[in-house]
Amino acid sequence: MRGSVTNAAIGAVVTIALSFIPFSSIAGGAVAAANHGGGYRAGLWLGTLAGVCAMVPLLALFIPALYIAGLLGFGIPPAAPGYDLFLALVFAFFLLYTVGLSALGGLGGVWISVHTSWDLDADRWL
């Protein structure tokens, strides 16, 4: 279990470090799963765990940015009646983007480690 959490944390760090690149969650999940080894179920679990670990610090940046964008007139202003629905949709897409793509990356990381000879060991380059 400790190895799983460590690999998920490494995947979360990769996701956060590459967050300026679109779809960086896929890379974080792939690194977590490829570093851990195991089957597709373990890769899906590690990718999901890496996405959840990466979601917490990204959410700390996302909430103020969303509020400031609303105050500046982008999206729906905070005083609008549909603002709660807007927030629910935005957070659902954020969760799907961060955690869902990281889980998909976990599956890809297992596929890469099984079908190729690429060395994605994070200890090698972190």
N, CA, C and O atoms as a GROMACS GRO file, in nm:
protein
  504
    1MET      N    1   0.083  -0.120   0.000
    1MET     CA    2   0.000   0.000   0.000
    1MET      C    3   0.087   0.126   0.000
    1MET      O    4   0.056   0.224  -0.067
    2ARG      N    5   0.196   0.121   0.076
    2ARG     CA    6   0.284   0.237   0.083
    2ARG      C    7   0.344   0.269  -0.054
    2ARG      O    8   0.358   0.385  -0.090
    3GLY      N    9   0.378   0.166  -0.130
    3GLY     CA   10   0.432   0.185  -0.264
    3GLY      C   11   0.329   0.246  -0.357
    3GLY      O   12   0.363   0.327  -0.443
    4SER      N   13   0.202   0.208  -0.341
    4SER     CA   14   0.096   0.264  -0.423
    4SER      C   15   0.078   0.413  -0.397
    4SER      O   16   0.065   0.492  -0.490
    5VAL      N   17   0.079   0.449  -0.270
    5VAL     CA   18   0.062   0.591  -0.235
    5VAL      C   19   0.183   0.672  -0.283
    5VAL      O   20   0.168   0.784  -0.331
    6THR      N   21   0.301   0.616  -0.271
    6THR     CA   22   0.421   0.684  -0.318
    6THR      C   23   0.417   0.705  -0.469
    6THR      O   24   0.449   0.814  -0.518
    7ASN      N   25   0.378   0.601  -0.543
    7ASN     CA   26   0.370   0.614  -0.688
    7ASN      C   27   0.259   0.710  -0.730
    7ASN      O   28   0.274   0.783  -0.828
    8ALA      N   29   0.148   0.709  -0.657
    8ALA     CA   30   0.041   0.804  -0.687
    8ALA      C   31   0.087   0.948  -0.658
    8ALA      O   32   0.052   1.040  -0.732
    9ALA      N   33   0.166   0.966  -0.553
    9ALA     CA   34   0.219   1.099  -0.523
    9ALA      C   35   0.316   1.145  -0.631
    9ALA      O   36   0.319   1.262  -0.668
   10ILE      N   37   0.396   1.052  -0.682
   10ILE     CA   38   0.488   1.086  -0.792
   10ILE      C   39   0.407   1.125  -0.915
   10ILE      O   40   0.442   1.222  -0.984
   11GLY      N   41   0.301   1.052  -0.944
   11GLY     CA   42   0.215   1.086  -1.057
   11GLY      C   43   0.147   1.221  -1.038
   11GLY      O   44   0.131   1.296  -1.135
   12ALA      N   45   0.108   1.253  -0.915
   12ALA     CA   46   0.047   1.383  -0.887
   12ALA      C   47   0.147   1.496  -0.906
   12ALA      O   48   0.112   1.602  -0.958
   13VAL      N   49   0.270   1.474  -0.864
   13VAL     CA   50   0.374   1.575  -0.883
   13VAL      C   51   0.400   1.598  -1.032
   13VAL      O   52   0.418   1.712  -1.075
   14VAL      N   53   0.401   1.490  -1.110
   14VAL     CA   54   0.419   1.505  -1.256
   14VAL      C   55   0.302   1.584  -1.315
   14VAL      O   56   0.323   1.671  -1.399
   15THR      N   57   0.180   1.554  -1.271
   15THR     CA   58   0.063   1.626  -1.321
   15THR      C   59   0.072   1.774  -1.288
   15THR      O   60   0.045   1.859  -1.373
   16ILE      N   61   0.110   1.806  -1.166
   16ILE     CA   62   0.117   1.947  -1.125
   16ILE      C   63   0.233   2.017  -1.194
   16ILE      O   64   0.220   2.132  -1.235
   17ALA      N   65   0.346   1.948  -1.208
   17ALA     CA   66   0.461   2.010  -1.273
   17ALA      C   67   0.434   2.038  -1.421
   17ALA      O   68   0.484   2.136  -1.476
   18LEU      N   69   0.355   1.953  -1.484
   18LEU     CA   70   0.323   1.971  -1.625
   18LEU      C   71   0.186   2.035  -1.646
   18LEU      O   72   0.132   2.028  -1.757
   19SER      N   73   0.131   2.097  -1.544
   19SER     CA   74  -0.006   2.148  -1.553
   19SER      C   75  -0.022   2.260  -1.655
   19SER      O   76  -0.135   2.290  -1.694
   20PHE      N   77   0.085   2.321  -1.699
   20PHE     CA   78   0.074   2.424  -1.802
   20PHE      C   79   0.057   2.362  -1.940
   20PHE      O   80   0.028   2.433  -2.036
   21ILE      N   81   0.074   2.230  -1.952
   21ILE     CA   82   0.055   2.158  -2.077
   21ILE      C   83  -0.084   2.094  -2.073
   21ILE      O   84  -0.120   2.032  -1.972
   22PRO      N   85  -0.163   2.107  -2.178
   22PRO     CA   86  -0.295   2.042  -2.179
   22PRO      C   87  -0.283   1.889  -2.165
   22PRO      O   88  -0.190   1.828  -2.217
   23PHE      N   89  -0.377   1.831  -2.095
   23PHE     CA   90  -0.385   1.687  -2.073
   23PHE      C   91  -0.265   1.632  -1.997
   23PHE      O   92  -0.222   1.519  -2.021
   24SER      N   93  -0.211   1.710  -1.906
   24SER     CA   94  -0.098   1.663  -1.826
   24SER      C   95  -0.139   1.554  -1.728
   24SER      O   96  -0.054   1.481  -1.678
   25SER      N   97  -0.267   1.543  -1.699
   25SER     CA   98  -0.315   1.439  -1.609
   25SER      C   99  -0.287   1.300  -1.666
   25SER      O  100  -0.262   1.206  -1.591
   26ILE      N  101  -0.292   1.288  -1.798
   26ILE     CA  102  -0.264   1.159  -1.860
   26ILE      C  103  -0.119   1.118  -1.831
   26ILE      O  104  -0.093   1.002  -1.801
   27ALA      N  105  -0.028   1.212  -1.840
   27ALA     CA  106   0.113   1.182  -1.814
   27ALA      C  107   0.134   1.144  -1.667
   27ALA      O  108   0.210   1.051  -1.638
   28GLY      N  109   0.068   1.213  -1.576
   28GLY     CA  110   0.083   1.180  -1.434
   28GLY      C  111   0.031   1.041  -1.401
   28GLY      O  112   0.096   0.967  -1.327
   29GLY      N  113  -0.085   1.005  -1.455
   29GLY     CA  114  -0.139   0.872  -1.432
   29GLY      C  115  -0.052   0.765  -1.495
   29GLY      O  116  -0.034   0.657  -1.437
   30ALA      N  117   0.002   0.793  -1.612
   30ALA     CA  118   0.088   0.696  -1.680
   30ALA      C  119   0.216   0.672  -1.602
   30ALA      O  120   0.261   0.558  -1.590
   31VAL      N  121   0.275   0.776  -1.550
   31VAL     CA  122   0.398   0.761  -1.472
   31VAL      C  123   0.370   0.682  -1.344
   31VAL      O  124   0.450   0.597  -1.306
   32ALA      N  125   0.258   0.711  -1.279
   32ALA     CA  126   0.225   0.640  -1.156
   32ALA      C  127   0.206   0.491  -1.181
   32ALA      O  128   0.256   0.408  -1.105
   33ALA      N  129   0.134   0.456  -1.286
   33ALA     CA  130   0.105   0.316  -1.314
   33ALA      C  131   0.227   0.243  -1.368
   33ALA      O  132   0.252   0.128  -1.331
   34ALA      N  133   0.303   0.307  -1.454
   34ALA     CA  134   0.421   0.242  -1.511
   34ALA      C  135   0.528   0.222  -1.406
   34ALA      O  136   0.602   0.124  -1.409
   35ASN      N  137   0.538   0.314  -1.313
   35ASN     CA  138   0.637   0.302  -1.206
   35ASN      C  139   0.601   0.191  -1.109
   35ASN      O  140   0.690   0.126  -1.053
   36HIS      N  141   0.473   0.167  -1.088
   36HIS     CA  142   0.428   0.066  -0.993
   36HIS      C  143   0.429  -0.074  -1.052
   36HIS      O  144   0.465  -0.170  -0.984
   37GLY      N  145   0.391  -0.085  -1.178
   37GLY     CA  146   0.378  -0.218  -1.238
   37GLY      C  147   0.242  -0.277  -1.205
   37GLY      O  148   0.159  -0.210  -1.144
   38GLY      N  149   0.220  -0.399  -1.243
   38GLY     CA  150   0.092  -0.464  -1.215
   38GLY      C  151   0.002  -0.465  -1.337
   38GLY      O  152   0.045  -0.431  -1.447
   39GLY      N  153  -0.122  -0.504  -1.315
   39GLY     CA  154  -0.218  -0.517  -1.423
   39GLY      C  155  -0.297  -0.390  -1.448
   39GLY      O  156  -0.269  -0.284  -1.392
   40TYR      N  157  -0.396  -0.405  -1.536
   40TYR     CA  158  -0.476  -0.289  -1.574
   40TYR      C  159  -0.562  -0.238  -1.459
   40TYR      O  160  -0.587  -0.118  -1.449
   41ARG      N  161  -0.609  -0.326  -1.374
   41ARG     CA  162  -0.689  -0.282  -1.260
   41ARG      C  163  -0.605  -0.197  -1.165
   41ARG      O  164  -0.651  -0.094  -1.115
   42ALA      N  165  -0.482  -0.240  -1.140
   42ALA     CA  166  -0.392  -0.162  -1.054
   42ALA      C  167  -0.356  -0.030  -1.121
   42ALA      O  168  -0.346   0.073  -1.053
   43GLY      N  169  -0.338  -0.030  -1.253
   43GLY     CA  170  -0.308   0.094  -1.324
   43GLY      C  171  -0.423   0.192  -1.319
   43GLY      O  172  -0.403   0.313  -1.303
   44LEU      N  173  -0.546   0.140  -1.332
   44LEU     CA  174  -0.664   0.227  -1.322
   44LEU      C  175  -0.674   0.287  -1.181
   44LEU      O  176  -0.704   0.405  -1.166
   45TRP      N  177  -0.650   0.205  -1.080
   45TRP     CA  178  -0.655   0.252  -0.941
   45TRP      C  179  -0.546   0.357  -0.914
   45TRP      O  180  -0.573   0.460  -0.853
   46LEU      N  181  -0.424   0.330  -0.959
   46LEU     CA  182  -0.314   0.424  -0.934
   46LEU      C  183  -0.334   0.554  -1.011
   46LEU      O  184  -0.305   0.662  -0.959
   47GLY      N  185  -0.384   0.546  -1.133
   47GLY     CA  186  -0.413   0.668  -1.208
   47GLY      C  187  -0.520   0.751  -1.140
   47GLY      O  188  -0.508   0.873  -1.133
   48THR      N  189  -0.624   0.686  -1.091
   48THR     CA  190  -0.730   0.758  -1.020
   48THR      C  191  -0.677   0.821  -0.893
   48THR      O  192  -0.708   0.936  -0.863
   49LEU      N  193  -0.598   0.746  -0.818
   49LEU     CA  194  -0.540   0.799  -0.694
   49LEU      C  195  -0.446   0.916  -0.722
   49LEU      O  196  -0.444   1.014  -0.646
   50ALA      N  197  -0.368   0.906  -0.828
   50ALA     CA  198  -0.279   1.017  -0.866
   50ALA      C  199  -0.361   1.140  -0.906
   50ALA      O  200  -0.323   1.252  -0.874
   51GLY      N  201  -0.473   1.120  -0.975
   51GLY     CA  202  -0.559   1.231  -1.012
   51GLY      C  203  -0.622   1.299  -0.891
   51GLY      O  204  -0.633   1.422  -0.887
   52VAL      N  205  -0.665   1.220  -0.794
   52VAL     CA  206  -0.723   1.277  -0.672
   52VAL      C  207  -0.617   1.355  -0.594
   52VAL      O  208  -0.644   1.463  -0.542
   53CYS      N  209  -0.496   1.299  -0.587
   53CYS     CA  210  -0.387   1.369  -0.517
   53CYS      C  211  -0.349   1.499  -0.588
   53CYS      O  212  -0.314   1.597  -0.523
   54ALA      N  213  -0.356   1.500  -0.719
   54ALA     CA  214  -0.323   1.622  -0.794
   54ALA      C  215  -0.437   1.722  -0.791
   54ALA      O  216  -0.415   1.842  -0.806
   55MET      N  217  -0.559   1.673  -0.772
   55MET     CA  218  -0.675   1.761  -0.775
   55MET      C  219  -0.676   1.860  -0.658
   55MET      O  220  -0.721   1.974  -0.673
   56VAL      N  221  -0.628   1.818  -0.544
   56VAL     CA  222  -0.635   1.903  -0.424
   56VAL      C  223  -0.555   2.033  -0.442
   56VAL      O  224  -0.611   2.140  -0.422
   57PRO      N  225  -0.426   2.029  -0.480
   57PRO     CA  226  -0.356   2.156  -0.497
   57PRO      C  227  -0.404   2.234  -0.620
   57PRO      O  228  -0.402   2.358  -0.620
   58LEU      N  229  -0.446   2.163  -0.725
   58LEU     CA  230  -0.497   2.235  -0.842
   58LEU      C  231  -0.629   2.304  -0.811
   58LEU      O  232  -0.657   2.412  -0.864
   59LEU      N  233  -0.710   2.243  -0.725
   59LEU     CA  234  -0.836   2.304  -0.684
   59LEU      C  235  -0.812   2.429  -0.600
   59LEU      O  236  -0.890   2.524  -0.604
   60ALA      N  237  -0.703   2.429  -0.523
   60ALA     CA  238  -0.669   2.547  -0.443
   60ALA      C  239  -0.636   2.667  -0.532
   60ALA      O  240  -0.654   2.781  -0.490
   61LEU      N  241  -0.589   2.642  -0.652
   61LEU     CA  242  -0.564   2.750  -0.748
   61LEU      C  243  -0.686   2.779  -0.834
   61LEU      O  244  -0.706   2.892  -0.878
   62PHE      N  245  -0.768   2.678  -0.858
   62PHE     CA  246  -0.879   2.689  -0.949
   62PHE      C  247  -0.995   2.770  -0.890
   62PHE      O  248  -1.058   2.848  -0.962
   63ILE      N  249  -1.024   2.752  -0.762
   63ILE     CA  250  -1.138   2.820  -0.700
   63ILE      C  251  -1.121   2.972  -0.702
   63ILE      O  252  -1.214   3.042  -0.744
   64PRO      N  253  -1.008   3.028  -0.658
   64PRO     CA  254  -0.994   3.175  -0.667
   64PRO      C  255  -0.994   3.226  -0.811
   64PRO      O  256  -1.046   3.333  -0.839
   65ALA      N  257  -0.935   3.149  -0.902
   65ALA     CA  258  -0.934   3.192  -1.041
   65ALA      C  259  -1.075   3.195  -1.099
   65ALA      O  260  -1.108   3.286  -1.175
   66LEU      N  261  -1.157   3.098  -1.064
   66LEU     CA  262  -1.295   3.096  -1.111
   66LEU      C  263  -1.374   3.213  -1.053
   66LEU      O  264  -1.454   3.274  -1.124
   67TYR      N  265  -1.352   3.244  -0.928
   67TYR     CA  266  -1.422   3.356  -0.864
   67TYR      C  267  -1.380   3.490  -0.927
   67TYR      O  268  -1.464   3.575  -0.955
   68ILE      N  269  -1.252   3.507  -0.948
   68ILE     CA  270  -1.203   3.632  -1.009
   68ILE      C  271  -1.253   3.645  -1.152
   68ILE      O  272  -1.288   3.755  -1.195
   69ALA      N  273  -1.256   3.536  -1.226
   69ALA     CA  274  -1.308   3.541  -1.363
   69ALA      C  275  -1.456   3.580  -1.363
   69ALA      O  276  -1.500   3.654  -1.451
   70GLY      N  277  -1.531   3.532  -1.265
   70GLY     CA  278  -1.672   3.571  -1.254
   70GLY      C  279  -1.689   3.717  -1.221
   70GLY      O  280  -1.778   3.783  -1.273
   71LEU      N  281  -1.604   3.769  -1.134
   71LEU     CA  282  -1.610   3.911  -1.100
   71LEU      C  283  -1.572   4.001  -1.219
   71LEU      O  284  -1.624   4.112  -1.232
   72LEU      N  285  -1.483   3.952  -1.304
   72LEU     CA  286  -1.441   4.029  -1.421
   72LEU      C  287  -1.539   4.018  -1.537
   72LEU      O  288  -1.521   4.084  -1.640
   73GLY      N  289  -1.641   3.936  -1.522
   73GLY     CA  290  -1.744   3.928  -1.626
   73GLY      C  291  -1.733   3.808  -1.717
   73GLY      O  292  -1.809   3.799  -1.813
   74PHE      N  293  -1.641   3.718  -1.692
   74PHE     CA  294  -1.631   3.597  -1.773
   74PHE      C  295  -1.716   3.489  -1.709
   74PHE      O  296  -1.716   3.475  -1.587
   75GLY      N  297  -1.789   3.412  -1.789
   75GLY     CA  298  -1.876   3.309  -1.734
   75GLY      C  299  -2.000   3.373  -1.676
   75GLY      O  300  -2.055   3.467  -1.733
   76ILE      N  301  -2.045   3.322  -1.564
   76ILE     CA  302  -2.164   3.373  -1.497
   76ILE      C  303  -2.118   3.448  -1.372
   76ILE      O  304  -2.040   3.394  -1.295
   77PRO      N  305  -2.165   3.571  -1.351
   77PRO     CA  306  -2.124   3.644  -1.230
   77PRO      C  307  -2.175   3.576  -1.102
   77PRO      O  308  -2.279   3.510  -1.106
   78PRO      N  309  -2.105   3.590  -0.993
   78PRO     CA  310  -2.144   3.523  -0.869
   78PRO      C  311  -2.283   3.560  -0.817
   78PRO      O  312  -2.340   3.484  -0.739
   79ALA      N  313  -2.338   3.672  -0.855
   79ALA     CA  314  -2.469   3.712  -0.806
   79ALA      C  315  -2.583   3.657  -0.892
   79ALA      O  316  -2.700   3.678  -0.859
   80ALA      N  317  -2.553   3.588  -1.002
   80ALA     CA  318  -2.656   3.538  -1.093
   80ALA      C  319  -2.730   3.419  -1.031
   80ALA      O  320  -2.672   3.345  -0.952
   81PRO      N  321  -2.858   3.401  -1.067
   81PRO     CA  322  -2.935   3.291  -1.009
   81PRO      C  323  -2.884   3.152  -1.050
   81PRO      O  324  -2.900   3.057  -0.973
   82GLY      N  325  -2.825   3.138  -1.166
   82GLY     CA  326  -2.777   3.008  -1.211
   82GLY      C  327  -2.632   2.980  -1.175
   82GLY      O  328  -2.572   2.888  -1.229
   83TYR      N  329  -2.576   3.058  -1.085
   83TYR     CA  330  -2.434   3.044  -1.052
   83TYR      C  331  -2.403   2.910  -0.985
   83TYR      O  332  -2.298   2.851  -1.010
   84ASP      N  333  -2.495   2.860  -0.901
   84ASP     CA  334  -2.471   2.731  -0.835
   84ASP      C  335  -2.466   2.617  -0.937
   84ASP      O  336  -2.383   2.528  -0.927
   85LEU      N  337  -2.556   2.621  -1.035
   85LEU     CA  338  -2.555   2.520  -1.140
   85LEU      C  339  -2.428   2.531  -1.223
   85LEU      O  340  -2.368   2.430  -1.261
   86PHE      N  341  -2.387   2.654  -1.252
   86PHE     CA  342  -2.264   2.677  -1.326
   86PHE      C  343  -2.144   2.620  -1.252
   86PHE      O  344  -2.059   2.554  -1.312
   87LEU      N  345  -2.137   2.644  -1.121
   87LEU     CA  346  -2.027   2.591  -1.040
   87LEU      C  347  -2.027   2.438  -1.038
   87LEU      O  348  -1.922   2.375  -1.047
   88ALA      N  349  -2.145   2.379  -1.028
   88ALA     CA  350  -2.154   2.233  -1.027
   88ALA      C  351  -2.104   2.175  -1.159
   88ALA      O  352  -2.033   2.074  -1.160
   89LEU      N  353  -2.142   2.237  -1.269
   89LEU     CA  354  -2.096   2.188  -1.399
   89LEU      C  355  -1.945   2.207  -1.417
   89LEU      O  356  -1.877   2.118  -1.468
   90VAL      N  357  -1.894   2.321  -1.375
   90VAL     CA  358  -1.751   2.347  -1.388
   90VAL      C  359  -1.671   2.249  -1.303
   90VAL      O  360  -1.569   2.198  -1.349
   91PHE      N  361  -1.714   2.223  -1.180
   91PHE     CA  362  -1.641   2.129  -1.095
   91PHE      C  363  -1.654   1.985  -1.145
   91PHE      O  364  -1.561   1.906  -1.129
   92ALA      N  365  -1.768   1.951  -1.205
   92ALA     CA  366  -1.782   1.817  -1.263
   92ALA      C  367  -1.684   1.799  -1.380
   92ALA      O  368  -1.621   1.695  -1.392
   93PHE      N  369  -1.673   1.901  -1.464
   93PHE     CA  370  -1.576   1.893  -1.574
   93PHE      C  371  -1.433   1.894  -1.522
   93PHE      O  372  -1.347   1.825  -1.577
   94PHE      N  373  -1.407   1.970  -1.416
   94PHE     CA  374  -1.273   1.972  -1.357
   94PHE      C  375  -1.238   1.834  -1.300
   94PHE      O  376  -1.126   1.787  -1.318
   95LEU      N  377  -1.334   1.771  -1.233
   95LEU     CA  378  -1.311   1.638  -1.177
   95LEU      C  379  -1.290   1.536  -1.289
   95LEU      O  380  -1.200   1.452  -1.280
   96LEU      N  381  -1.371   1.544  -1.392
   96LEU     CA  382  -1.357   1.452  -1.505
   96LEU      C  383  -1.224   1.473  -1.576
   96LEU      O  384  -1.158   1.377  -1.615
   97TYR      N  385  -1.184   1.598  -1.592
   97TYR     CA  386  -1.059   1.629  -1.659
   97TYR      C  387  -0.939   1.582  -1.578
   97TYR      O  388  -0.847   1.520  -1.632
   98THR      N  389  -0.938   1.610  -1.450
   98THR     CA  390  -0.821   1.579  -1.367
   98THR      C  391  -0.816   1.430  -1.332
   98THR      O  392  -0.716   1.363  -1.360
   99VAL      N  393  -0.921   1.380  -1.271
   99VAL     CA  394  -0.919   1.242  -1.222
   99VAL      C  395  -0.944   1.143  -1.336
   99VAL      O  396  -0.879   1.039  -1.343
  100GLY      N  397  -1.038   1.174  -1.423
  100GLY     CA  398  -1.070   1.083  -1.532
  100GLY      C  399  -0.955   1.064  -1.629
  100GLY      O  400  -0.925   0.952  -1.668
  101LEU      N  401  -0.892   1.173  -1.667
  101LEU     CA  402  -0.779   1.160  -1.759
  101LEU      C  403  -0.658   1.096  -1.691
  101LEU      O  404  -0.579   1.029  -1.757
  102SER      N  405  -0.644   1.116  -1.562
  102SER     CA  406  -0.535   1.050  -1.490
  102SER      C  407  -0.559   0.899  -1.484
  102SER      O  408  -0.465   0.821  -1.496
  103ALA      N  409  -0.684   0.857  -1.465
  103ALA     CA  410  -0.716   0.715  -1.467
  103ALA      C  411  -0.691   0.656  -1.606
  103ALA      O  412  -0.639   0.545  -1.618
  104LEU      N  413  -0.726   0.730  -1.709
  104LEU     CA  414  -0.697   0.687  -1.845
  104LEU      C  415  -0.546   0.676  -1.868
  104LEU      O  416  -0.499   0.583  -1.933
  105GLY      N  417  -0.471   0.770  -1.814
  105GLY     CA  418  -0.326   0.764  -1.821
  105GLY      C  419  -0.270   0.644  -1.746
  105GLY      O  420  -0.169   0.587  -1.787
  106GLY      N  421  -0.334   0.605  -1.636
  106GLY     CA  422  -0.292   0.486  -1.563
  106GLY      C  423  -0.304   0.361  -1.649
  106GLY      O  424  -0.216   0.275  -1.648
  107LEU      N  425  -0.415   0.352  -1.724
  107LEU     CA  426  -0.430   0.239  -1.816
  107LEU      C  427  -0.324   0.244  -1.926
  107LEU      O  428  -0.268   0.141  -1.964
  108GLY      N  429  -0.298   0.364  -1.975
  108GLY     CA  430  -0.194   0.379  -2.077
  108GLY      C  431  -0.056   0.347  -2.024
  108GLY      O  432   0.026   0.290  -2.096
  109GLY      N  433  -0.029   0.382  -1.899
  109GLY     CA  434   0.100   0.351  -1.839
  109GLY      C  435   0.123   0.201  -1.826
  109GLY      O  436   0.234   0.153  -1.848
  110VAL      N  437   0.017   0.128  -1.791
  110VAL     CA  438   0.029  -0.018  -1.784
  110VAL      C  439   0.052  -0.074  -1.924
  110VAL      O  440   0.135  -0.163  -1.942
  111TRP      N  441  -0.020  -0.022  -2.022
  111TRP     CA  442  -0.002  -0.069  -2.159
  111TRP      C  443   0.140  -0.044  -2.206
  111TRP      O  444   0.202  -0.130  -2.269
  112ILE      N  445   0.192   0.074  -2.176
  112ILE     CA  446   0.329   0.107  -2.216
  112ILE      C  447   0.429   0.014  -2.149
  112ILE      O  448   0.521  -0.035  -2.213
  113SER      N  449   0.411  -0.011  -2.020
  113SER     CA  450   0.507  -0.096  -1.950
  113SER      C  451   0.499  -0.242  -1.994
  113SER      O  452   0.598  -0.315  -1.987
  114VAL      N  453   0.382  -0.286  -2.041
  114VAL     CA  454   0.367  -0.424  -2.085
  114VAL      C  455   0.414  -0.442  -2.229
  114VAL      O  456   0.478  -0.542  -2.261
  115HIS      N  457   0.382  -0.348  -2.316
  115HIS     CA  458   0.403  -0.368  -2.459
  115HIS      C  459   0.526  -0.300  -2.518
  115HIS      O  460   0.557  -0.319  -2.635
  116THR      N  461   0.596  -0.223  -2.440
  116THR     CA  462   0.716  -0.157  -2.493
  116THR      C  463   0.832  -0.178  -2.398
  116THR      O  464   0.816  -0.230  -2.288
  117SER      N  465   0.947  -0.136  -2.442
  117SER     CA  466   1.065  -0.145  -2.356
  117SER      C  467   1.105  -0.007  -2.303
  117SER      O  468   1.218   0.012  -2.258
  118TRP      N  469   1.013   0.091  -2.309
  118TRP     CA  470   1.042   0.224  -2.259
  118TRP      C  471   1.058   0.218  -2.108
  118TRP      O  472   0.988   0.144  -2.040
  119ASP      N  473   1.151   0.297  -2.057
  119ASP     CA  474   1.173   0.304  -1.913
  119ASP      C  475   1.115   0.435  -1.863
  119ASP      O  476   1.176   0.541  -1.880
  120LEU      N  477   0.996   0.428  -1.801
  120LEU     CA  478   0.930   0.546  -1.747
  120LEU      C  479   0.949   0.560  -1.597
  120LEU      O  480   0.869   0.627  -1.531
  121ASP      N  481   1.052   0.497  -1.543
  121ASP     CA  482   1.075   0.502  -1.400
  121ASP      C  483   1.102   0.646  -1.358
  121ASP      O  484   1.198   0.708  -1.404
  122ALA      N  485   1.018   0.697  -1.271
  122ALA     CA  486   1.030   0.836  -1.230
  122ALA      C  487   1.157   0.860  -1.146
  122ALA      O  488   1.210   0.971  -1.145
  123ASP      N  489   1.205   0.757  -1.077
  123ASP     CA  490   1.328   0.774  -0.998
  123ASP      C  491   1.448   0.805  -1.087
  123ASP      O  492   1.547   0.862  -1.041
  124ARG      N  493   1.437   0.768  -1.213
  124ARG     CA  494   1.547   0.791  -1.306
  124ARG      C  495   1.560   0.937  -1.344
  124ARG      O  496   1.672   0.985  -1.366
  125TRP      N  497   1.448   1.010  -1.352
  125TRP     CA  498   1.456   1.148  -1.401
  125TRP      C  499   1.399   1.251  -1.305
  125TRP      O  500   1.398   1.370  -1.339
  126LEU      N  501   1.351   1.213  -1.188
  126LEU     CA  502   1.307   1.313  -1.090
  126LEU      C  503   1.413   1.338  -0.987
  126LEU      O  504   1.393   1.420  -0.897
   0.00000   0.00000   0.00000
